[in-house]
Amino acid sequence: MKTLQLTGIGLESLRFADAPEPRPGPRGLLLRIRSASLNFRDLAIARGEYGSFARPLVLGSDALAEVIAIGPEVSRFTPGDRVCPTDTPDWISGPPDEASLRRRLGGPAPGVLQELLCVQESEAVRAPAALSDDEAASLSGAGVTAWQALNPLASLRAGQFVVVQGTGAVSLFTLQLARLAGARVIATSRSRAKLERVRTLGAEHLIDSAQTPEWQREVLRITDGRGADVVVDVLGGAELARSIAAARVGGTIVVLGFLAGPSAQLALPAAITRCLKIVTSGGRSRENFQDFVRAIEAGALRPVIDSVHGFADAQTAFARLGAPDLFGKVVIRIAPRG
Ligand SMILES: NC(=O)c1ccc[n+]([C@@H]2O[C@H](COP(=O)([O-])OP(=O)(O)OC[C@H]3O[C@@H](n4cnc5c(N)ncnc54)[C@H](OP(=O)(O)O)[C@@H]3O)[C@@H](O)[C@H]2O)c1
C-alpha cells in the first residue's frame, strides 16, 4: 500500500513509499482511507514547528474510511461501514488525563495519509450518512475542537453572543455550530471578501480586523457594552488581551491556538475581577465526536471545503494551507470509490 511519509523537515521531505498491508488484531478494524483533510497542525509538524516526532512519520489525523476487514472480536462495526478514526485514540469520554492525550494520529502515532490503516474498534466513530466522503473527512480535528469549545467547555446557550476570530476551519465550524445552537455570531477577519462569505454562513456581525485592529471595542459596541458570552480564541499572542476585553463579566474564553504568537500576557486583575473563565483545549474525545455527529445529522450542517486534491498532488494540498485566500478544509482523496 502507498503511504506519504515525512522523512525530514519541510514539505520537500514528503515522500511516497510502499509499506506492507497492516492486519487487524482481534478487536481491530482494517480501514481503507477514502479521503483525508489537512490541519494547520500537519503543516506545523512538517515544518518542524510543532513537537519533535520520529521520522519517517505519516501525517494526518482527519479521514473518512471504509471498514474493509475486522478482527474476530469486533462488535461495533462491520465491513462496509463508513467511519472516521478518532484522532486522540485513547481519549474515549469524560475529561482527558495524561495517558489519554499521549497518542495522536499523525504524530506521534502514524496518521491517515496512507491507503490502509488499522485502528482498534474503540478508535472510530460512524460517519454522518448524509455527508460525502470528502465532507466526512473534514470533521475530526477542527470540527470536534469547535464542538468541544462551545459544549462542554463554554456551556453555550441559545441567544448568547459568540466571537469567532479569522476564517480558519476551527472558526468556520464554531460559527456553524453556534448558529445551530441558536447563538449570535460576531466574526472577525482581515479580509473583506472572506467576511462576506461568513455572512452567508450566518454571522450576524462582521468586523474587519485589518481596518479595526482594536476589534474588542466593536464587540463591546455590538453587545451594548456588556461583552460577548463566549470568545473562541485561535489567535493567542497579543490578541488574547483583546479577547479578555471583549468578554462579558463571567464570560468564557476558550483558547485553542496561537496563530498570532505562542505566548501572551494576561492582565490578571481584569480577568479576576470580571470572573472570566479562561480555558484551553487540546485533543478530542470519541464521546464528543459522536455527539458532534449527532448534531450534524440533526442540523444538516455541511463542512466548508476549500479544495479537493488527488493523493499524488499532496504537496499542492499542503501548500494550500498557507494561502491567504484559504477558506475551509483542504481535502486529499486517497483511495476514492471507483
Ligand atoms: N487546541 C486544539 O485542539 C486545536 C484544534 C485545531 C486547531 N487548533 C489551532 O487553532 C488555530 C486555527 O486553526 P485552523 O485550522 O482554524 O487554522 P487555519 O485554517 O489555518 O486558519 C487560520 C485563519 O486565522 C486567521 N489568521 C491567521 N493568522 C492570523 C494572524 N496572525 N492574525 C490574525 N488572524 C490570523 C486567518 O483568517 P482571516 O484571513 O480571515 O483573517 C486564517 O485564515 C491554529 O493555531 C491551530 O493550531 C487547535
The ligand as a Gaussian input file, in Angstrom:
#p B3LYP/6-31G(d) Opt

LIG

0 1
 N       -6.490000      23.200000      20.549000
 C       -6.920000      22.370000      19.615000
 O       -7.388000      21.270000      19.886000
 C       -6.846000      22.828000      18.191000
 C       -7.502000      22.112000      17.166000
 C       -7.448000      22.595000      15.873000
 C       -6.734000      23.768000      15.599000
 N       -6.090000      24.409000      16.607000
 C       -5.339000      25.639000      16.376000
 O       -6.267000      26.684000      16.083000
 C       -5.671000      27.601000      15.182000
 C       -6.581000      27.755000      13.966000
 O       -6.631000      26.556000      13.265000
 P       -7.374000      26.493000      11.877000
 O       -7.220000      25.108000      11.368000
 O       -8.738000      27.070000      12.002000
 O       -6.432000      27.496000      11.050000
 P       -6.426000      27.910000       9.559000
 O       -7.482000      27.123000       8.835000
 O       -5.027000      27.843000       9.147000
 O       -6.906000      29.470000       9.545000
 C       -6.443000      30.444000      10.327000
 C       -7.155000      31.777000       9.994000
 O       -6.904000      32.654000      11.054000
 C       -6.628000      33.955000      10.549000
 N       -5.246000      34.311000      10.929000
 C       -4.128000      33.590000      10.708000
 N       -3.054000      34.208000      11.233000
 C       -3.504000      35.340000      11.794000
 C       -2.877000      36.407000      12.492000
 N       -1.572000      36.431000      12.727000
 N       -3.656000      37.416000      12.936000
 C       -4.977000      37.411000      12.696000
 N       -5.616000      36.432000      12.037000
 C       -4.896000      35.402000      11.595000
 C       -6.831000      33.904000       9.053000
 O       -8.177000      34.297000       8.803000
 P       -8.511000      35.656000       8.002000
 O       -7.724000      35.580000       6.734000
 O       -9.965000      35.582000       7.809000
 O       -8.101000      36.778000       8.873000
 C       -6.635000      32.434000       8.742000
 O       -7.337000      32.031000       7.586000
 C       -4.279000      27.044000      14.849000
 O       -3.355000      27.670000      15.729000
 C       -4.398000      25.573000      15.176000
 O       -3.155000      25.003000      15.515000
 C       -6.145000      23.966000      17.878000

